[in-house]
Amino acid sequence: MVNVILIDASGLSRTLPVNEGQSLMQAAVSAGVRGIVGECGGSAMCATCHVYVDEAFSSQIPTPLETELEMLECTVSERLPNSRLACQIKISSAHEGLVVRLPEQQ
């Protein structure tokens, strides 16, 4: 298990244990994390798993594909340079301690 730190819009943080190979969205939805919806089930088609990846970890997350970038244009909350879709972040041991912030709305 890899521990990921989720910080909600109010600043409350929690540690989410994630299986290697699992997407951050799958783990968050399975754990009942409020603020991650994942309406499309992880196919990068809805932007309801929008998150902000802590910039200290940006080099450990693969560059987003064009489909993800297109969906990030549709987010309800502000798109920032560190915006990503949680369904496109596959967790590995390199992500231990990854810090992700949740937007106010999906």
N, C-alpha and C positions, 0 to 999 in steps of 0.2 A: 504494500500500500504506500501511496505517495500522499503526503499531507499538503493540501492547498489551503491558503488562507483567503476566505471570502469576507469582504467588508461591504456591508450594505450602505445605502444612501444616507442613513442616519449616523454612520460611523461604527456601528456594532460589528464586531468581527467574530468569525467562527472558523474552526478548523474542519475541513472536509476531507476525509480519507477517500482516495480515489485509486482504483485498480489501474495498474499500468496497462496501456492500450485502450483504456476507456476514454471517451470524450468528457470534457469538463461538464458539458450540458447534461449528458446521461447521468453522471454522478450526482449533479445538483438536483435534477428532477427526481431521481430515485430517493434522494435524502429529504425531499420536500422543501428545498431551499426556496423561500419566497423571493421573487424578483427574477427568477429564471423560469420562463414559460416553456419554450421549446415546442411551439405549436406544430411545426412541420416534422417533428421527430428526429431532427438532426441532419436534414438534407440541405441546409443553407438556403432555405426558401422563404423564411418568414421574419428574420431579424428579431425574434422574441427571446433570444439568448445573448443579447448584446452585453458585453462586459468591457471594462477598462483594465488592461494588463499593466501591472506595475512596470515602469520603464526599466528597472533593474533586471527584469527578466525578458525584455523584448528580443534580445539576441538568441534566446533559447526557444523561441516560438517560431516555427517556419513562417516565411513570408506568405501573406494571404493570397489565395488564388483570385482571379478576376471575378468569379461568381460571388465570392465573399465580399469583395470590395463593392460590387454592385448592390448587394443587400445592405451593406453598411450605410448606403445612401438613403435607405428607407427607415432608419431607426427613429423611434419616437423621441428619445433623449439625444442630447447633443452628441454628434460624432466628433471624437477627438483623435489625434494622431495614434494613440494607443488603443483605439477601439478595435474589438475583435468579436467574432461570434464564437461563443463557448462550444458550439457543436463542431467547430473546426479545429479545436485544440485537443489533440490526442495526448494524453498524459504519459510521461515516461519518468524514469528515475531522475532525470536531469531537472525535473520540475519540482523537486522537493522544496517546500517552503514558498512556492509560487504565490504571489499576492495578486488578487484580482478584486477590483471594485465593481459593485453593481450600480447601474444607473437608477435614477428615481422611478422611471417608468420603462416598460417594454413596449 
